[in-house]
C-alpha cells in the first residue's frame, strides 16, 4: 500500500487567495454596499477561522454565523469584525452573546424578553438585528404577526435595533421572481411598520448570494454572501443571469493505495452490487462516506487519475472507494487522485458531484469531515 511521510494522503486544499479573489470579484459585480461573509458550518467546510482571518484582512464588513458557539470560536481566534448570529441564541446563551460582542438576529418575543432582561441586569445596551419571515416559513417573526413583536420591541429599553433582515426562499429560480418580489414588498411594509413606532434600522438586509447577484433591487445596505465566496456558484445561481467570475476555493485529492486485477464476473464492494462485465483493473482510494464522499455516488461518481476519468465501481464504503482504471494507461500505486479540482485538461467541480448525488454543492463541501487533512494556501497568522 502506497502512502507518504505524513500519513493518509487524503487532503482538502483550501486556497484562500481564491477566496479573496471571489470576494473582490463579487464586490465589483454587486457594487457599493456593506458585505457580510457567511462563515457558518465551518465556512461551508472550508475552515471558519482561516477564512475569516483572510476575509477580515480583505476588508469584509461583517461575518455571519448560525450559532453562538461559531461566533465565540471566531472571537477566541482574534476576529474583531462584527459578527451576526443568524440563528439567534438559545435560552441561557444571552450573557455569552454579550460577553463576546456578538450581534443576535432576534426572531421571537421570547428572545426579546430574555435579551432585555440580561442587558437590564447589567445596566448596558446592546445592538440587535430583527429577523422577519416573509415567506421562507423557517425562523423569523412572521410578517403577518409583526404587531405583537413590535409592541414588545418598543418596550425594550436596552436593545438597540441596528438592522432588519429577511431571507429569500427561491432567489436562485427566475421562475419564482414574482415570489421574490412579493417577499421584498412584505419586508418593506414591515420596515415601514417598525418606523411608525420609532424604530429605524440602519442596516436593511435582504439578499443572500443568489439574491445579491440576480436581483439588483434586493441590494440594500448590506448583502450576505455565502456560497459564491467559496466559488460555489454553478448550481446556486440562476444559469440565465450574468454573474461574477468565481474560482473554487476547495480541491480534494487522494492517492491510489492499491491496484487490483478484477476478473470478468467478479464483484466489487459491499452487497456485490457491481459485477465486472469484463476483465478490468481497479484502484482502491482511501476516501469514503466517513470523509464526506456521498454513498449515493456508488457506481455513478467519478474521479480523475492521470487527467482521465476513473468511474466509481461498487459501493462507496466508510473508508475506501474503488474506481475503474482499465482505460487509463500506466496507473501505479501512489498516483494522485482528484475528487474535486483539476488534473491536466480535466476538472471535477463540487457542483458535478452534487448533481450526481442529487444535492447541492454546499452540502458536498460541508460534509468533508475532520478526518480529511486541510492544507491552507494564503492564510493569515
C-alpha beads as a LAMMPS data file, in Angstrom:
LAMMPS data file: protein, C-alpha beads

381 atoms
380 bonds

1 atom types
1 bond types

-500.0 500.0 xlo xhi
-500.0 500.0 ylo yhi
-500.0 500.0 zlo zhi

Masses

1 110.0

Atoms # bond

1 1 1 0.000 0.000 0.000
2 1 1 1.390 3.357 -1.026
3 1 1 1.321 6.386 1.299
4 1 1 3.522 9.313 2.195
5 1 1 5.648 10.528 5.060
6 1 1 2.787 12.410 6.663
7 1 1 0.290 9.547 6.680
8 1 1 -3.027 9.170 4.903
9 1 1 -2.860 11.104 1.641
10 1 1 -6.496 12.290 1.500
11 1 1 -6.234 16.097 1.644
12 1 1 -8.537 19.064 1.066
13 1 1 -6.559 22.085 -0.116
14 1 1 -8.126 25.446 0.777
15 1 1 -6.918 28.285 -1.448
16 1 1 -7.603 31.496 0.454
17 1 1 -6.208 33.525 -2.442
18 1 1 -9.192 32.238 -4.437
19 1 1 -11.464 33.210 -1.534
20 1 1 -10.121 36.764 -1.610
21 1 1 -10.495 36.834 -5.408
22 1 1 -14.142 35.772 -5.155
23 1 1 -14.849 38.427 -2.523
24 1 1 -13.438 41.252 -4.634
25 1 1 -14.952 39.868 -7.840
26 1 1 -18.367 39.820 -6.149
27 1 1 -17.893 43.368 -4.862
28 1 1 -17.083 44.622 -8.345
29 1 1 -20.180 42.911 -9.702
30 1 1 -22.637 43.908 -6.956
31 1 1 -21.445 47.393 -6.114
32 1 1 -21.205 49.733 -3.165
33 1 1 -22.956 48.103 -0.224
34 1 1 -21.789 46.504 3.005
35 1 1 -20.703 42.879 2.742
36 1 1 -21.419 40.123 5.238
37 1 1 -19.423 36.937 4.683
38 1 1 -21.260 33.827 5.836
39 1 1 -18.776 31.541 7.585
40 1 1 -21.262 29.258 9.346
41 1 1 -20.820 25.474 9.290
42 1 1 -17.034 25.885 9.436
43 1 1 -17.199 28.190 6.397
44 1 1 -19.104 25.570 4.396
45 1 1 -16.379 23.070 5.243
46 1 1 -13.511 25.366 4.266
47 1 1 -12.374 26.340 7.783
48 1 1 -14.105 29.250 9.508
49 1 1 -11.121 30.704 11.341
50 1 1 -8.751 30.645 8.362
51 1 1 -11.404 32.039 6.009
52 1 1 -12.466 34.751 8.454
53 1 1 -8.899 35.882 9.067
54 1 1 -8.251 36.255 5.352
55 1 1 -11.573 37.986 4.658
56 1 1 -11.049 40.332 7.599
57 1 1 -7.702 41.333 6.090
58 1 1 -9.505 41.971 2.776
59 1 1 -11.946 44.403 4.401
60 1 1 -15.176 42.458 4.822
61 1 1 -17.740 44.412 6.873
62 1 1 -19.481 41.609 8.779
63 1 1 -19.373 37.891 9.386
64 1 1 -22.440 35.690 9.630
65 1 1 -22.624 32.511 11.699
66 1 1 -25.516 30.217 12.562
67 1 1 -24.659 29.513 16.194
68 1 1 -23.405 31.448 19.181
69 1 1 -20.685 28.813 19.509
70 1 1 -19.453 29.614 15.996
71 1 1 -19.239 33.310 16.857
72 1 1 -17.332 32.571 20.064
73 1 1 -14.851 30.466 18.087
74 1 1 -14.110 33.445 15.829
75 1 1 -13.738 35.848 18.737
76 1 1 -11.384 33.436 20.508
77 1 1 -9.318 33.334 17.305
78 1 1 -8.915 37.115 17.404
79 1 1 -11.572 38.149 14.872
80 1 1 -12.712 41.706 15.649
81 1 1 -15.112 42.333 12.758
82 1 1 -18.831 42.492 13.697
83 1 1 -20.450 39.042 13.841
84 1 1 -24.165 38.491 13.211
85 1 1 -25.571 35.280 14.719
86 1 1 -28.135 34.438 12.057
87 1 1 -29.841 31.793 14.168
88 1 1 -30.156 33.966 17.242
89 1 1 -29.472 32.321 20.588
90 1 1 -30.885 29.683 22.887
91 1 1 -32.059 30.309 26.426
92 1 1 -29.020 30.562 28.678
93 1 1 -26.720 31.990 25.990
94 1 1 -27.691 35.648 26.465
95 1 1 -24.634 36.587 28.514
96 1 1 -22.307 34.673 26.195
97 1 1 -23.608 36.797 23.319
98 1 1 -22.944 39.956 25.332
99 1 1 -19.533 38.909 26.638
100 1 1 -18.206 38.130 23.158
101 1 1 -19.665 41.171 21.429
102 1 1 -21.909 39.179 19.110
103 1 1 -24.999 40.619 17.409
104 1 1 -28.015 38.316 17.590
105 1 1 -30.660 38.151 14.883
106 1 1 -33.788 38.032 17.015
107 1 1 -36.888 36.208 15.796
108 1 1 -39.249 35.765 18.757
109 1 1 -40.850 37.676 21.609
110 1 1 -39.209 35.205 23.991
111 1 1 -35.754 36.105 22.672
112 1 1 -36.561 39.787 23.082
113 1 1 -37.591 39.193 26.673
114 1 1 -34.546 37.068 27.542
115 1 1 -32.076 39.500 26.000
116 1 1 -33.705 42.596 27.501
117 1 1 -33.596 41.039 30.973
118 1 1 -29.931 40.058 30.564
119 1 1 -28.994 43.579 29.490
120 1 1 -31.065 45.220 32.220
121 1 1 -29.342 43.065 34.858
122 1 1 -26.027 44.536 33.726
123 1 1 -27.260 48.060 33.071
124 1 1 -25.979 48.112 29.488
125 1 1 -27.277 48.459 25.928
126 1 1 -26.581 46.093 23.032
127 1 1 -27.278 46.115 19.299
128 1 1 -29.552 43.527 17.704
129 1 1 -30.935 42.739 14.272
130 1 1 -34.552 41.749 13.714
131 1 1 -35.239 38.728 11.510
132 1 1 -38.547 38.816 9.647
133 1 1 -40.014 35.782 7.890
134 1 1 -41.540 36.999 4.627
135 1 1 -42.253 33.604 3.089
136 1 1 -39.409 31.195 3.843
137 1 1 -41.556 29.770 6.684
138 1 1 -38.489 28.994 8.731
139 1 1 -37.167 31.160 11.577
140 1 1 -38.022 34.834 11.902
141 1 1 -41.059 36.698 13.170
142 1 1 -43.810 36.135 10.615
143 1 1 -44.603 39.269 8.632
144 1 1 -48.286 38.812 9.474
145 1 1 -47.525 38.680 13.217
146 1 1 -45.253 41.704 13.481
147 1 1 -47.606 43.814 15.621
148 1 1 -47.222 41.814 18.845
149 1 1 -43.473 41.554 18.285
150 1 1 -43.169 45.293 17.585
151 1 1 -45.105 46.180 20.740
152 1 1 -42.706 44.128 22.845
153 1 1 -39.714 45.563 20.977
154 1 1 -40.882 49.115 21.635
155 1 1 -40.947 48.393 25.379
156 1 1 -37.341 47.158 25.465
157 1 1 -35.147 49.921 26.863
158 1 1 -31.753 48.245 26.451
159 1 1 -31.981 46.869 22.906
160 1 1 -30.756 48.999 20.025
161 1 1 -32.125 47.811 16.694
162 1 1 -29.254 48.157 14.253
163 1 1 -30.594 46.010 11.432
164 1 1 -33.616 44.273 9.936
165 1 1 -33.318 41.260 7.656
166 1 1 -35.224 38.591 5.800
167 1 1 -34.234 35.531 3.780
168 1 1 -35.306 34.635 0.251
169 1 1 -36.856 31.248 -0.423
170 1 1 -36.197 30.991 -4.157
171 1 1 -33.987 33.843 -5.368
172 1 1 -31.977 31.332 -7.411
173 1 1 -35.008 30.463 -9.566
174 1 1 -36.101 33.094 -12.069
175 1 1 -39.439 31.309 -12.410
176 1 1 -40.064 32.375 -8.805
177 1 1 -39.195 36.044 -9.337
178 1 1 -42.766 37.107 -8.562
179 1 1 -42.496 35.427 -5.162
180 1 1 -39.091 37.009 -4.509
181 1 1 -40.593 40.410 -5.350
182 1 1 -43.522 39.648 -3.035
183 1 1 -41.070 38.867 -0.232
184 1 1 -39.387 42.241 -0.796
185 1 1 -42.754 44.015 -0.715
186 1 1 -43.737 42.279 2.524
187 1 1 -40.405 43.140 4.078
188 1 1 -40.613 46.815 3.087
189 1 1 -44.058 47.010 4.660
190 1 1 -42.647 45.550 7.872
191 1 1 -39.802 48.084 7.883
192 1 1 -42.389 50.872 7.486
193 1 1 -44.357 49.449 10.399
194 1 1 -41.220 49.482 12.556
195 1 1 -40.585 53.084 11.531
196 1 1 -44.111 54.021 12.609
197 1 1 -43.208 53.115 16.214
198 1 1 -39.884 54.909 16.067
199 1 1 -37.581 52.007 15.135
200 1 1 -35.283 52.869 12.239
201 1 1 -32.694 50.147 11.453
202 1 1 -29.538 51.446 9.772
203 1 1 -28.873 48.141 8.002
204 1 1 -31.602 46.756 5.735
205 1 1 -30.503 43.298 4.705
206 1 1 -32.372 41.011 2.300
207 1 1 -30.060 39.403 -0.209
208 1 1 -28.210 36.118 0.053
209 1 1 -25.806 35.092 -2.730
210 1 1 -28.451 34.429 -5.423
211 1 1 -30.446 37.452 -4.301
212 1 1 -27.430 39.758 -4.426
213 1 1 -26.329 38.541 -7.856
214 1 1 -29.662 38.028 -9.574
215 1 1 -31.967 40.654 -8.042
216 1 1 -30.394 44.137 -8.029
217 1 1 -33.360 45.694 -6.181
218 1 1 -32.580 43.402 -3.237
219 1 1 -29.201 45.064 -2.695
220 1 1 -29.940 47.407 0.148
221 1 1 -27.455 48.486 2.839
222 1 1 -25.879 45.021 3.113
223 1 1 -25.756 41.689 1.265
224 1 1 -24.959 38.276 2.738
225 1 1 -22.546 36.276 0.609
226 1 1 -22.125 32.600 1.312
227 1 1 -21.548 30.016 -1.380
228 1 1 -20.187 32.342 -4.031
229 1 1 -17.329 33.334 -1.737
230 1 1 -16.201 29.720 -1.891
231 1 1 -16.606 29.525 -5.660
232 1 1 -19.833 27.528 -5.421
233 1 1 -21.940 29.399 -7.923
234 1 1 -22.674 26.833 -10.600
235 1 1 -25.728 25.260 -9.007
236 1 1 -26.992 28.021 -6.690
237 1 1 -27.135 30.938 -9.115
238 1 1 -29.672 31.106 -11.904
239 1 1 -27.985 29.932 -15.096
240 1 1 -29.623 32.643 -17.238
241 1 1 -28.066 35.627 -15.443
242 1 1 -24.755 37.416 -15.559
243 1 1 -22.589 36.589 -12.562
244 1 1 -19.203 37.424 -11.064
245 1 1 -16.169 35.412 -12.060
246 1 1 -15.535 32.825 -9.345
247 1 1 -12.764 30.382 -8.512
248 1 1 -13.187 27.172 -6.493
249 1 1 -11.609 27.526 -3.056
250 1 1 -11.522 23.825 -2.155
251 1 1 -9.850 20.993 -4.004
252 1 1 -9.939 17.421 -2.745
253 1 1 -7.299 14.856 -3.607
254 1 1 -6.002 11.479 -2.520
255 1 1 -3.733 8.766 -3.924
256 1 1 -4.071 5.262 -5.284
257 1 1 -3.497 2.950 -2.332
258 1 1 -3.712 -0.419 -4.129
259 1 1 -4.298 -1.810 -7.594
260 1 1 -6.451 -4.901 -8.063
261 1 1 -6.950 -7.071 -11.146
262 1 1 -10.624 -7.944 -11.422
263 1 1 -11.768 -10.929 -13.462
264 1 1 -14.940 -10.852 -15.518
265 1 1 -17.868 -11.847 -13.318
266 1 1 -16.186 -10.820 -10.071
267 1 1 -17.980 -8.473 -7.730
268 1 1 -16.633 -5.305 -6.073
269 1 1 -17.641 -3.932 -2.697
270 1 1 -20.456 -4.392 -0.201
271 1 1 -23.573 -6.171 -1.363
272 1 1 -21.838 -7.279 -4.578
273 1 1 -23.789 -4.500 -6.270
274 1 1 -21.185 -4.198 -9.051
275 1 1 -20.179 -7.170 -11.181
276 1 1 -17.427 -6.886 -13.761
277 1 1 -18.638 -7.436 -17.324
278 1 1 -15.042 -7.849 -18.472
279 1 1 -11.566 -8.250 -17.072
280 1 1 -10.629 -4.912 -15.594
281 1 1 -8.129 -3.022 -13.447
282 1 1 -9.388 -1.408 -10.254
283 1 1 -7.734 1.166 -7.986
284 1 1 -8.543 1.478 -4.287
285 1 1 -8.639 5.066 -2.964
286 1 1 -8.546 5.936 0.781
287 1 1 -11.693 8.039 0.999
288 1 1 -15.230 7.088 1.914
289 1 1 -18.501 8.338 3.281
290 1 1 -16.946 8.997 6.711
291 1 1 -14.801 11.580 4.932
292 1 1 -17.807 13.160 3.267
293 1 1 -17.887 11.364 -0.077
294 1 1 -21.610 10.670 -0.530
295 1 1 -22.562 6.990 -0.538
296 1 1 -25.090 7.908 -3.199
297 1 1 -22.158 8.202 -5.629
298 1 1 -21.787 4.411 -5.547
299 1 1 -21.263 3.175 -9.124
300 1 1 -22.025 6.596 -10.590
301 1 1 -19.454 9.075 -9.259
302 1 1 -16.051 9.623 -10.796
303 1 1 -12.514 10.721 -10.000
304 1 1 -9.559 11.862 -12.093
305 1 1 -6.330 9.885 -12.380
306 1 1 -3.607 10.977 -14.818
307 1 1 -6.058 13.539 -16.184
308 1 1 -8.613 10.897 -17.154
309 1 1 -11.966 9.872 -15.730
310 1 1 -11.957 6.904 -13.385
311 1 1 -15.566 5.841 -12.645
312 1 1 -16.511 4.681 -9.151
313 1 1 -17.427 0.978 -9.172
314 1 1 -19.335 -0.664 -6.362
315 1 1 -20.484 0.989 -3.182
316 1 1 -18.684 3.855 -1.530
317 1 1 -17.763 2.432 1.874
318 1 1 -16.846 4.201 5.094
319 1 1 -13.109 4.443 4.438
320 1 1 -12.444 3.262 0.895
321 1 1 -13.752 3.684 -2.631
322 1 1 -12.865 1.663 -5.713
323 1 1 -12.548 3.139 -9.219
324 1 1 -12.165 1.582 -12.654
325 1 1 -8.770 2.418 -14.200
326 1 1 -8.882 -0.131 -17.036
327 1 1 -8.823 2.591 -19.708
328 1 1 -6.070 4.651 -18.044
329 1 1 -2.634 3.558 -19.129
330 1 1 0.222 3.185 -16.661
331 1 1 -1.572 3.722 -13.344
332 1 1 0.611 2.849 -10.345
333 1 1 0.193 2.890 -6.596
334 1 1 0.788 6.415 -5.300
335 1 1 -0.713 8.150 -8.334
336 1 1 -2.623 11.307 -7.499
337 1 1 -6.426 11.064 -7.452
338 1 1 -8.567 14.176 -7.862
339 1 1 -12.107 14.202 -6.485
340 1 1 -12.634 17.989 -6.663
341 1 1 -10.268 20.080 -8.743
342 1 1 -8.290 19.919 -11.966
343 1 1 -5.847 17.398 -13.396
344 1 1 -4.401 18.278 -16.762
345 1 1 -7.212 19.402 -19.052
346 1 1 -9.949 17.779 -16.981
347 1 1 -11.821 19.133 -13.963
348 1 1 -14.394 17.973 -11.468
349 1 1 -16.324 20.603 -9.507
350 1 1 -18.258 20.247 -6.289
351 1 1 -21.316 21.055 -8.389
352 1 1 -20.618 17.973 -10.541
353 1 1 -20.568 15.675 -7.529
354 1 1 -23.676 17.392 -6.185
355 1 1 -25.561 16.815 -9.425
356 1 1 -24.740 13.095 -9.387
357 1 1 -25.625 12.851 -5.681
358 1 1 -28.907 14.766 -6.138
359 1 1 -27.914 17.559 -3.769
360 1 1 -26.193 20.960 -3.912
361 1 1 -22.534 21.901 -3.847
362 1 1 -22.885 23.442 -0.367
363 1 1 -23.653 20.025 1.086
364 1 1 -20.680 18.438 -0.679
365 1 1 -18.136 20.816 0.863
366 1 1 -19.880 20.972 4.250
367 1 1 -19.677 17.190 4.514
368 1 1 -15.902 16.967 4.102
369 1 1 -15.135 15.705 7.587
370 1 1 -12.406 16.389 10.136
371 1 1 -10.703 13.138 9.087
372 1 1 -9.636 14.887 5.894
373 1 1 -6.465 16.923 6.411
374 1 1 -6.796 20.602 5.431
375 1 1 -3.894 22.233 3.631
376 1 1 -4.309 26.017 3.610
377 1 1 -2.802 28.327 0.985
378 1 1 -2.713 32.087 1.562
379 1 1 -3.551 32.038 5.258
380 1 1 -3.188 34.912 7.717
381 1 1 -1.488 34.183 11.043

Bonds

1 1 1 2
2 1 2 3
3 1 3 4
4 1 4 5
5 1 5 6
6 1 6 7
7 1 7 8
8 1 8 9
9 1 9 10
10 1 10 11
11 1 11 12
12 1 12 13
13 1 13 14
14 1 14 15
15 1 15 16
16 1 16 17
17 1 17 18
18 1 18 19
19 1 19 20
20 1 20 21
21 1 21 22
22 1 22 23
23 1 23 24
24 1 24 25
25 1 25 26
26 1 26 27
27 1 27 28
28 1 28 29
29 1 29 30
30 1 30 31
31 1 31 32
32 1 32 33
33 1 33 34
34 1 34 35
35 1 35 36
36 1 36 37
37 1 37 38
38 1 38 39
39 1 39 40
40 1 40 41
41 1 41 42
42 1 42 43
43 1 43 44
44 1 44 45
45 1 45 46
46 1 46 47
47 1 47 48
48 1 48 49
49 1 49 50
50 1 50 51
51 1 51 52
52 1 52 53
53 1 53 54
54 1 54 55
55 1 55 56
56 1 56 57
57 1 57 58
58 1 58 59
59 1 59 60
60 1 60 61
61 1 61 62
62 1 62 63
63 1 63 64
64 1 64 65
65 1 65 66
66 1 66 67
67 1 67 68
68 1 68 69
69 1 69 70
70 1 70 71
71 1 71 72
72 1 72 73
73 1 73 74
74 1 74 75
75 1 75 76
76 1 76 77
77 1 77 78
78 1 78 79
79 1 79 80
80 1 80 81
81 1 81 82
82 1 82 83
83 1 83 84
84 1 84 85
85 1 85 86
86 1 86 87
87 1 87 88
88 1 88 89
89 1 89 90
90 1 90 91
91 1 91 92
92 1 92 93
93 1 93 94
94 1 94 95
95 1 95 96
96 1 96 97
97 1 97 98
98 1 98 99
99 1 99 100
100 1 100 101
101 1 101 102
102 1 102 103
103 1 103 104
104 1 104 105
105 1 105 106
106 1 106 107
107 1 107 108
108 1 108 109
109 1 109 110
110 1 110 111
111 1 111 112
112 1 112 113
113 1 113 114
114 1 114 115
115 1 115 116
116 1 116 117
117 1 117 118
118 1 118 119
119 1 119 120
120 1 120 121
121 1 121 122
122 1 122 123
123 1 123 124
124 1 124 125
125 1 125 126
126 1 126 127
127 1 127 128
128 1 128 129
129 1 129 130
130 1 130 131
131 1 131 132
132 1 132 133
133 1 133 134
134 1 134 135
135 1 135 136
136 1 136 137
137 1 137 138
138 1 138 139
139 1 139 140
140 1 140 141
141 1 141 142
142 1 142 143
143 1 143 144
144 1 144 145
145 1 145 146
146 1 146 147
147 1 147 148
148 1 148 149
149 1 149 150
150 1 150 151
151 1 151 152
152 1 152 153
153 1 153 154
154 1 154 155
155 1 155 156
156 1 156 157
157 1 157 158
158 1 158 159
159 1 159 160
160 1 160 161
161 1 161 162
162 1 162 163
163 1 163 164
164 1 164 165
165 1 165 166
166 1 166 167
167 1 167 168
168 1 168 169
169 1 169 170
170 1 170 171
171 1 171 172
172 1 172 173
173 1 173 174
174 1 174 175
175 1 175 176
176 1 176 177
177 1 177 178
178 1 178 179
179 1 179 180
180 1 180 181
181 1 181 182
182 1 182 183
183 1 183 184
184 1 184 185
185 1 185 186
186 1 186 187
187 1 187 188
188 1 188 189
189 1 189 190
190 1 190 191
191 1 191 192
192 1 192 193
193 1 193 194
194 1 194 195
195 1 195 196
196 1 196 197
197 1 197 198
198 1 198 199
199 1 199 200
200 1 200 201
201 1 201 202
202 1 202 203
203 1 203 204
204 1 204 205
205 1 205 206
206 1 206 207
207 1 207 208
208 1 208 209
209 1 209 210
210 1 210 211
211 1 211 212
212 1 212 213
213 1 213 214
214 1 214 215
215 1 215 216
216 1 216 217
217 1 217 218
218 1 218 219
219 1 219 220
220 1 220 221
221 1 221 222
222 1 222 223
223 1 223 224
224 1 224 225
225 1 225 226
226 1 226 227
227 1 227 228
228 1 228 229
229 1 229 230
230 1 230 231
231 1 231 232
232 1 232 233
233 1 233 234
234 1 234 235
235 1 235 236
236 1 236 237
237 1 237 238
238 1 238 239
239 1 239 240
240 1 240 241
241 1 241 242
242 1 242 243
243 1 243 244
244 1 244 245
245 1 245 246
246 1 246 247
247 1 247 248
248 1 248 249
249 1 249 250
250 1 250 251
251 1 251 252
252 1 252 253
253 1 253 254
254 1 254 255
255 1 255 256
256 1 256 257
257 1 257 258
258 1 258 259
259 1 259 260
260 1 260 261
261 1 261 262
262 1 262 263
263 1 263 264
264 1 264 265
265 1 265 266
266 1 266 267
267 1 267 268
268 1 268 269
269 1 269 270
270 1 270 271
271 1 271 272
272 1 272 273
273 1 273 274
274 1 274 275
275 1 275 276
276 1 276 277
277 1 277 278
278 1 278 279
279 1 279 280
280 1 280 281
281 1 281 282
282 1 282 283
283 1 283 284
284 1 284 285
285 1 285 286
286 1 286 287
287 1 287 288
288 1 288 289
289 1 289 290
290 1 290 291
291 1 291 292
292 1 292 293
293 1 293 294
294 1 294 295
295 1 295 296
296 1 296 297
297 1 297 298
298 1 298 299
299 1 299 300
300 1 300 301
301 1 301 302
302 1 302 303
303 1 303 304
304 1 304 305
305 1 305 306
306 1 306 307
307 1 307 308
308 1 308 309
309 1 309 310
310 1 310 311
311 1 311 312
312 1 312 313
313 1 313 314
314 1 314 315
315 1 315 316
316 1 316 317
317 1 317 318
318 1 318 319
319 1 319 320
320 1 320 321
321 1 321 322
322 1 322 323
323 1 323 324
324 1 324 325
325 1 325 326
326 1 326 327
327 1 327 328
328 1 328 329
329 1 329 330
330 1 330 331
331 1 331 332
332 1 332 333
333 1 333 334
334 1 334 335
335 1 335 336
336 1 336 337
337 1 337 338
338 1 338 339
339 1 339 340
340 1 340 341
341 1 341 342
342 1 342 343
343 1 343 344
344 1 344 345
345 1 345 346
346 1 346 347
347 1 347 348
348 1 348 349
349 1 349 350
350 1 350 351
351 1 351 352
352 1 352 353
353 1 353 354
354 1 354 355
355 1 355 356
356 1 356 357
357 1 357 358
358 1 358 359
359 1 359 360
360 1 360 361
361 1 361 362
362 1 362 363
363 1 363 364
364 1 364 365
365 1 365 366
366 1 366 367
367 1 367 368
368 1 368 369
369 1 369 370
370 1 370 371
371 1 371 372
372 1 372 373
373 1 373 374
374 1 374 375
375 1 375 376
376 1 376 377
377 1 377 378
378 1 378 379
379 1 379 380
380 1 380 381
